[in-house]
Structures are given as C-alpha cells and as structure tokens.
Amino acid sequence: MALNQATFDLFLPGTGLSVGSAQDEEKVADAFKGLNAMPIPWIDPVDISNAIVYLTSDLGRYVTGTQLRVDAGSAAK
C-alpha cells in the first residue's frame, strides 16, 4: 500500500520520484523510516499475515478485546 505514486507525492511532493525505479524507491524508503519508531520504512505483508496466523491459531485463543498493532511503533511515535 505504501509503494504507490499517490503516497510518494504525499510524503515527498515536488521531487519527481516515481514508483518502479529502484533508486527512487530507496530514497522514499529513507524518508519513510522517520514515520516509525523502529528504523524501517514500512511493514512487510508477511508481518501482517503472521499476526493473523497467530490470532487464528491455538496460541492466540485467549487474546480478546485488544488491539494488536503491527505498525513498527508508528502509533507510539
């Protein structure tokens, strides 16, 4: 969801950076790292999938009524 032209333009307006260019995506990744408490630009889809697997497995059977934030600390920042 983060790697699209609208997001690039929102966070880095007027830079002319484009989706699909590895060099431009690396520049955007550096800018996005400042949005999270952890030094990563974005969450990988597998991290969301792992949270879902946990919640739907026997390990998460007693997890109720809580928010499981998989956001690299961006909500705490």
Backbone as XML, in Angstrom:
<?xml version="1.0"?>
<chain id="A" units="angstrom">
  <residue number="1" name="MET">
    <atom name="N" x="0.824" y="-1.190" z="0.000"/>
    <atom name="CA" x="0.000" y="0.000" z="0.000"/>
    <atom name="C" x="0.869" y="1.254" z="0.000"/>
  </residue>
  <residue number="2" name="ALA">
    <atom name="N" x="2.062" y="1.182" z="0.549"/>
    <atom name="CA" x="2.902" y="2.371" z="0.641"/>
    <atom name="C" x="3.596" y="2.683" z="-0.672"/>
  </residue>
  <residue number="3" name="LEU">
    <atom name="N" x="3.812" y="1.673" z="-1.482"/>
    <atom name="CA" x="4.547" y="1.900" z="-2.723"/>
    <atom name="C" x="3.605" y="2.201" z="-3.881"/>
  </residue>
  <residue number="4" name="ASN">
    <atom name="N" x="3.065" y="3.404" z="-3.868"/>
    <atom name="CA" x="2.254" y="3.863" z="-4.984"/>
    <atom name="C" x="2.539" y="5.345" z="-5.201"/>
  </residue>
  <residue number="5" name="GLN">
    <atom name="N" x="2.232" y="5.839" z="-6.367"/>
    <atom name="CA" x="2.590" y="7.201" z="-6.726"/>
    <atom name="C" x="1.923" y="8.236" z="-5.822"/>
  </residue>
  <residue number="6" name="ALA">
    <atom name="N" x="0.693" y="8.001" z="-5.412"/>
    <atom name="CA" x="-0.001" y="8.961" z="-4.544"/>
    <atom name="C" x="0.723" y="9.111" z="-3.203"/>
  </residue>
  <residue number="7" name="THR">
    <atom name="N" x="1.212" y="8.007" z="-2.665"/>
    <atom name="CA" x="1.948" y="8.072" z="-1.400"/>
    <atom name="C" x="3.276" y="8.790" z="-1.575"/>
  </residue>
  <residue number="8" name="PHE">
    <atom name="N" x="3.961" y="8.507" z="-2.666"/>
    <atom name="CA" x="5.219" y="9.215" z="-2.945"/>
    <atom name="C" x="4.966" y="10.715" z="-3.000"/>
  </residue>
  <residue number="9" name="ASP">
    <atom name="N" x="3.928" y="11.112" z="-3.725"/>
    <atom name="CA" x="3.628" y="12.537" z="-3.885"/>
    <atom name="C" x="3.179" y="13.180" z="-2.575"/>
  </residue>
  <residue number="10" name="LEU">
    <atom name="N" x="2.510" y="12.413" z="-1.724"/>
    <atom name="CA" x="2.038" y="12.942" z="-0.444"/>
    <atom name="C" x="3.191" y="13.242" z="0.508"/>
  </residue>
  <residue number="11" name="PHE">
    <atom name="N" x="4.134" y="12.316" z="0.623"/>
    <atom name="CA" x="5.211" y="12.478" z="1.588"/>
    <atom name="C" x="6.436" y="13.186" z="1.031"/>
  </residue>
  <residue number="12" name="LEU">
    <atom name="N" x="6.608" y="13.165" z="-0.263"/>
    <atom name="CA" x="7.737" y="13.835" z="-0.900"/>
    <atom name="C" x="7.258" y="14.629" z="-2.112"/>
  </residue>
  <residue number="13" name="PRO">
    <atom name="N" x="6.443" y="15.650" z="-1.887"/>
    <atom name="CA" x="5.869" y="16.390" z="-3.019"/>
    <atom name="C" x="6.938" y="17.153" z="-3.802"/>
  </residue>
  <residue number="14" name="GLY">
    <atom name="N" x="6.738" y="17.206" z="-5.096"/>
    <atom name="CA" x="7.604" y="18.002" z="-5.957"/>
    <atom name="C" x="8.976" y="17.420" z="-6.220"/>
  </residue>
  <residue number="15" name="THR">
    <atom name="N" x="9.216" y="16.186" z="-5.802"/>
    <atom name="CA" x="10.540" y="15.599" z="-6.008"/>
    <atom name="C" x="10.651" y="14.867" z="-7.332"/>
  </residue>
  <residue number="16" name="GLY">
    <atom name="N" x="9.524" y="14.520" z="-7.924"/>
    <atom name="CA" x="9.546" y="13.801" z="-9.192"/>
    <atom name="C" x="9.919" y="12.339" z="-9.061"/>
  </residue>
  <residue number="17" name="LEU">
    <atom name="N" x="9.920" y="11.814" z="-7.850"/>
    <atom name="CA" x="10.240" y="10.405" z="-7.653"/>
    <atom name="C" x="9.099" y="9.544" z="-8.179"/>
  </residue>
  <residue number="18" name="SER">
    <atom name="N" x="9.448" y="8.389" z="-8.741"/>
    <atom name="CA" x="8.403" y="7.555" z="-9.325"/>
    <atom name="C" x="8.484" y="6.116" z="-8.835"/>
  </residue>
  <residue number="19" name="VAL">
    <atom name="N" x="7.325" y="5.496" z="-8.768"/>
    <atom name="CA" x="7.217" y="4.092" z="-8.392"/>
    <atom name="C" x="7.798" y="3.257" z="-9.522"/>
  </residue>
  <residue number="20" name="GLY">
    <atom name="N" x="8.528" y="2.218" z="-9.161"/>
    <atom name="CA" x="9.106" y="1.331" z="-10.168"/>
    <atom name="C" x="10.587" y="1.543" z="-10.359"/>
  </residue>
  <residue number="21" name="SER">
    <atom name="N" x="11.078" y="2.692" z="-9.964"/>
    <atom name="CA" x="12.507" y="2.965" z="-10.046"/>
    <atom name="C" x="13.138" y="2.555" z="-8.722"/>
  </residue>
  <residue number="22" name="ALA">
    <atom name="N" x="14.068" y="1.595" z="-8.758"/>
    <atom name="CA" x="14.699" y="1.112" z="-7.525"/>
    <atom name="C" x="15.423" y="2.236" z="-6.801"/>
  </residue>
  <residue number="23" name="GLN">
    <atom name="N" x="16.048" y="3.125" z="-7.542"/>
    <atom name="CA" x="16.770" y="4.242" z="-6.933"/>
    <atom name="C" x="15.800" y="5.192" z="-6.235"/>
  </residue>
  <residue number="24" name="ASP">
    <atom name="N" x="14.680" y="5.500" z="-6.870"/>
    <atom name="CA" x="13.683" y="6.383" z="-6.269"/>
    <atom name="C" x="13.033" y="5.723" z="-5.057"/>
  </residue>
  <residue number="25" name="GLU">
    <atom name="N" x="12.760" y="4.430" z="-5.149"/>
    <atom name="CA" x="12.142" y="3.730" z="-4.022"/>
    <atom name="C" x="13.079" y="3.689" z="-2.820"/>
  </residue>
  <residue number="26" name="GLU">
    <atom name="N" x="14.378" y="3.645" z="-3.053"/>
    <atom name="CA" x="15.324" y="3.686" z="-1.937"/>
    <atom name="C" x="15.316" y="5.070" z="-1.268"/>
  </residue>
  <residue number="27" name="LYS">
    <atom name="N" x="15.176" y="6.125" z="-2.052"/>
    <atom name="CA" x="15.082" y="7.477" z="-1.482"/>
    <atom name="C" x="13.805" y="7.615" z="-0.651"/>
  </residue>
  <residue number="28" name="VAL">
    <atom name="N" x="12.722" y="7.055" z="-1.140"/>
    <atom name="CA" x="11.457" y="7.105" z="-0.418"/>
    <atom name="C" x="11.556" y="6.289" z="0.868"/>
  </residue>
  <residue number="29" name="ALA">
    <atom name="N" x="12.220" y="5.135" z="0.804"/>
    <atom name="CA" x="12.382" y="4.302" z="1.988"/>
    <atom name="C" x="13.119" y="5.071" z="3.084"/>
  </residue>
  <residue number="30" name="ASP">
    <atom name="N" x="14.124" y="5.832" z="2.722"/>
    <atom name="CA" x="14.839" y="6.638" z="3.716"/>
    <atom name="C" x="13.916" y="7.664" z="4.359"/>
  </residue>
  <residue number="31" name="ALA">
    <atom name="N" x="13.048" y="8.280" z="3.569"/>
    <atom name="CA" x="12.114" y="9.274" z="4.104"/>
    <atom name="C" x="11.054" y="8.621" z="4.987"/>
  </residue>
  <residue number="32" name="PHE">
    <atom name="N" x="10.583" y="7.441" z="4.608"/>
    <atom name="CA" x="9.534" y="6.756" z="5.363"/>
    <atom name="C" x="10.027" y="6.222" z="6.700"/>
  </residue>
  <residue number="33" name="LYS">
    <atom name="N" x="11.334" y="5.989" z="6.843"/>
    <atom name="CA" x="11.867" y="5.482" z="8.114"/>
    <atom name="C" x="11.551" y="6.422" z="9.267"/>
  </residue>
  <residue number="34" name="GLY">
    <atom name="N" x="11.404" y="7.701" z="9.001"/>
    <atom name="CA" x="11.099" y="8.663" z="10.045"/>
    <atom name="C" x="9.681" y="8.576" z="10.569"/>
  </residue>
  <residue number="35" name="LEU">
    <atom name="N" x="8.819" y="7.830" z="9.903"/>
    <atom name="CA" x="7.428" y="7.700" z="10.327"/>
    <atom name="C" x="7.240" y="6.664" z="11.422"/>
  </residue>
  <residue number="36" name="ASN">
    <atom name="N" x="8.202" y="5.762" z="11.580"/>
    <atom name="CA" x="8.086" y="4.668" z="12.541"/>
    <atom name="C" x="9.057" y="4.854" z="13.699"/>
  </residue>
  <residue number="37" name="ALA">
    <atom name="N" x="8.738" y="4.269" z="14.838"/>
    <atom name="CA" x="9.662" y="4.282" z="15.971"/>
    <atom name="C" x="10.833" y="3.333" z="15.717"/>
  </residue>
  <residue number="38" name="MET">
    <atom name="N" x="10.582" y="2.286" z="14.949"/>
    <atom name="CA" x="11.644" y="1.360" z="14.565"/>
    <atom name="C" x="12.226" y="1.853" z="13.239"/>
  </residue>
  <residue number="39" name="PRO">
    <atom name="N" x="13.515" y="1.656" z="12.995"/>
    <atom name="CA" x="14.151" y="2.206" z="11.797"/>
    <atom name="C" x="13.892" y="1.391" z="10.525"/>
  </residue>
  <residue number="40" name="ILE">
    <atom name="N" x="12.620" y="1.211" z="10.190"/>
    <atom name="CA" x="12.254" y="0.528" z="8.950"/>
    <atom name="C" x="11.264" y="1.404" z="8.197"/>
  </residue>
  <residue number="41" name="PRO">
    <atom name="N" x="11.264" y="1.351" z="6.875"/>
    <atom name="CA" x="10.380" y="2.235" z="6.113"/>
    <atom name="C" x="8.916" y="1.802" z="6.121"/>
  </residue>
  <residue number="42" name="TRP">
    <atom name="N" x="8.665" y="0.511" z="6.093"/>
    <atom name="CA" x="7.286" y="0.016" z="6.061"/>
    <atom name="C" x="7.245" y="-1.420" z="6.555"/>
  </residue>
  <residue number="43" name="ILE">
    <atom name="N" x="6.039" y="-1.875" z="6.812"/>
    <atom name="CA" x="5.816" y="-3.244" z="7.280"/>
    <atom name="C" x="5.653" y="-4.151" z="6.068"/>
  </residue>
  <residue number="44" name="ASP">
    <atom name="N" x="6.295" y="-5.300" z="6.102"/>
    <atom name="CA" x="6.132" y="-6.261" z="5.021"/>
    <atom name="C" x="4.792" y="-6.986" z="5.176"/>
  </residue>
  <residue number="45" name="PRO">
    <atom name="N" x="4.159" y="-7.333" z="4.069"/>
    <atom name="CA" x="2.872" y="-8.037" z="4.152"/>
    <atom name="C" x="2.936" y="-9.324" z="4.988"/>
  </residue>
  <residue number="46" name="VAL">
    <atom name="N" x="4.065" y="-10.002" z="4.972"/>
    <atom name="CA" x="4.184" y="-11.236" z="5.743"/>
    <atom name="C" x="4.062" y="-10.958" z="7.236"/>
  </residue>
  <residue number="47" name="ASP">
    <atom name="N" x="4.436" y="-9.776" z="7.701"/>
    <atom name="CA" x="4.301" y="-9.450" z="9.119"/>
    <atom name="C" x="2.829" y="-9.352" z="9.521"/>
  </residue>
  <residue number="48" name="ILE">
    <atom name="N" x="2.002" y="-8.820" z="8.657"/>
    <atom name="CA" x="0.561" y="-8.772" z="8.914"/>
    <atom name="C" x="-0.017" y="-10.181" z="8.878"/>
  </residue>
  <residue number="49" name="SER">
    <atom name="N" x="0.412" y="-10.958" z="7.898"/>
    <atom name="CA" x="-0.058" y="-12.340" z="7.793"/>
    <atom name="C" x="0.313" y="-13.154" z="9.030"/>
  </residue>
  <residue number="50" name="ASN">
    <atom name="N" x="1.519" y="-12.951" z="9.545"/>
    <atom name="CA" x="1.939" y="-13.681" z="10.746"/>
    <atom name="C" x="1.074" y="-13.322" z="11.947"/>
  </residue>
  <residue number="51" name="ALA">
    <atom name="N" x="0.674" y="-12.071" z="12.056"/>
    <atom name="CA" x="-0.209" y="-11.664" z="13.159"/>
    <atom name="C" x="-1.571" y="-12.343" z="13.034"/>
  </residue>
  <residue number="52" name="ILE">
    <atom name="N" x="-2.065" y="-12.434" z="11.823"/>
    <atom name="CA" x="-3.357" y="-13.094" z="11.589"/>
    <atom name="C" x="-3.259" y="-14.585" z="11.917"/>
  </residue>
  <residue number="53" name="VAL">
    <atom name="N" x="-2.179" y="-15.208" z="11.487"/>
    <atom name="CA" x="-1.978" y="-16.630" z="11.788"/>
    <atom name="C" x="-1.921" y="-16.846" z="13.292"/>
  </residue>
  <residue number="54" name="TYR">
    <atom name="N" x="-1.215" y="-15.966" z="14.003"/>
    <atom name="CA" x="-1.141" y="-16.067" z="15.456"/>
    <atom name="C" x="-2.532" y="-15.967" z="16.091"/>
  </residue>
  <residue number="55" name="LEU">
    <atom name="N" x="-3.293" y="-14.970" z="15.683"/>
    <atom name="CA" x="-4.610" y="-14.757" z="16.288"/>
    <atom name="C" x="-5.581" y="-15.897" z="16.000"/>
  </residue>
  <residue number="56" name="THR">
    <atom name="N" x="-5.427" y="-16.525" z="14.857"/>
    <atom name="CA" x="-6.356" y="-17.600" z="14.495"/>
    <atom name="C" x="-5.856" y="-18.974" z="14.911"/>
  </residue>
  <residue number="57" name="SER">
    <atom name="N" x="-4.653" y="-19.033" z="15.488"/>
    <atom name="CA" x="-4.109" y="-20.321" z="15.932"/>
    <atom name="C" x="-4.472" y="-20.571" z="17.395"/>
  </residue>
  <residue number="58" name="ASP">
    <atom name="N" x="-4.108" y="-21.729" z="17.877"/>
    <atom name="CA" x="-4.323" y="-22.053" z="19.290"/>
    <atom name="C" x="-3.530" y="-21.133" z="20.207"/>
  </residue>
  <residue number="59" name="LEU">
    <atom name="N" x="-2.407" y="-20.605" z="19.735"/>
    <atom name="CA" x="-1.601" y="-19.703" z="20.557"/>
    <atom name="C" x="-2.350" y="-18.418" z="20.908"/>
  </residue>
  <residue number="60" name="GLY">
    <atom name="N" x="-3.239" y="-17.985" z="20.046"/>
    <atom name="CA" x="-3.977" y="-16.754" z="20.290"/>
    <atom name="C" x="-5.387" y="-16.971" z="20.800"/>
  </residue>
  <residue number="61" name="ARG">
    <atom name="N" x="-5.671" y="-18.143" z="21.277"/>
    <atom name="CA" x="-7.050" y="-18.467" z="21.657"/>
    <atom name="C" x="-7.594" y="-17.630" z="22.803"/>
  </residue>
  <residue number="62" name="TYR">
    <atom name="N" x="-6.724" y="-17.075" z="23.643"/>
    <atom name="CA" x="-7.198" y="-16.264" z="24.758"/>
    <atom name="C" x="-7.008" y="-14.769" z="24.522"/>
  </residue>
  <residue number="63" name="VAL">
    <atom name="N" x="-6.624" y="-14.390" z="23.336"/>
    <atom name="CA" x="-6.443" y="-12.977" z="23.011"/>
    <atom name="C" x="-7.799" y="-12.437" z="22.559"/>
  </residue>
  <residue number="64" name="THR">
    <atom name="N" x="-8.382" y="-11.564" z="23.384"/>
    <atom name="CA" x="-9.680" y="-10.989" z="23.059"/>
    <atom name="C" x="-9.709" y="-9.527" z="23.474"/>
  </residue>
  <residue number="65" name="GLY">
    <atom name="N" x="-10.489" y="-8.748" z="22.779"/>
    <atom name="CA" x="-10.747" y="-7.370" z="23.164"/>
    <atom name="C" x="-9.519" y="-6.482" z="23.225"/>
  </residue>
  <residue number="66" name="THR">
    <atom name="N" x="-8.558" y="-6.700" z="22.374"/>
    <atom name="CA" x="-7.354" y="-5.882" z="22.382"/>
    <atom name="C" x="-6.950" y="-5.541" z="20.951"/>
  </residue>
  <residue number="67" name="GLN">
    <atom name="N" x="-6.158" y="-4.519" z="20.821"/>
    <atom name="CA" x="-5.628" y="-4.150" z="19.508"/>
    <atom name="C" x="-4.237" y="-4.739" z="19.376"/>
  </residue>
  <residue number="68" name="LEU">
    <atom name="N" x="-3.996" y="-5.443" z="18.318"/>
    <atom name="CA" x="-2.673" y="-5.975" z="18.034"/>
    <atom name="C" x="-2.077" y="-5.095" z="16.947"/>
  </residue>
  <residue number="69" name="ARG">
    <atom name="N" x="-1.267" y="-4.159" z="17.354"/>
    <atom name="CA" x="-0.683" y="-3.211" z="16.406"/>
    <atom name="C" x="0.580" y="-3.795" z="15.789"/>
  </residue>
  <residue number="70" name="VAL">
    <atom name="N" x="0.550" y="-3.947" z="14.492"/>
    <atom name="CA" x="1.728" y="-4.353" z="13.748"/>
    <atom name="C" x="2.089" y="-3.141" z="12.898"/>
  </residue>
  <residue number="71" name="ASP">
    <atom name="N" x="2.775" y="-2.191" z="13.535"/>
    <atom name="CA" x="2.990" y="-0.894" z="12.869"/>
    <atom name="C" x="4.389" y="-0.332" z="13.077"/>
  </residue>
  <residue number="72" name="ALA">
    <atom name="N" x="5.317" y="-1.143" z="13.542"/>
    <atom name="CA" x="6.709" y="-0.716" z="13.770"/>
    <atom name="C" x="6.798" y="0.480" z="14.711"/>
  </residue>
  <residue number="73" name="GLY">
    <atom name="N" x="5.812" y="0.613" z="15.561"/>
    <atom name="CA" x="5.828" y="1.690" z="16.554"/>
    <atom name="C" x="5.358" y="3.038" z="16.065"/>
  </residue>
  <residue number="74" name="SER">
    <atom name="N" x="4.748" y="3.101" z="14.883"/>
    <atom name="CA" x="4.318" y="4.411" z="14.354"/>
    <atom name="C" x="3.201" y="5.029" z="15.193"/>
  </residue>
  <residue number="75" name="ALA">
    <atom name="N" x="2.347" y="4.205" z="15.801"/>
    <atom name="CA" x="1.268" y="4.750" z="16.635"/>
    <atom name="C" x="1.809" y="5.315" z="17.938"/>
  </residue>
  <residue number="76" name="ALA">
    <atom name="N" x="2.942" y="4.796" z="18.410"/>
    <atom name="CA" x="3.528" y="5.265" z="19.660"/>
    <atom name="C" x="4.381" y="6.512" z="19.460"/>
  </residue>
  <residue number="77" name="LYS">
    <atom name="N" x="4.743" y="6.760" z="18.229"/>
    <atom name="CA" x="5.652" y="7.874" z="17.954"/>
    <atom name="C" x="4.961" y="9.201" z="17.997"/>
  </residue>
</chain>
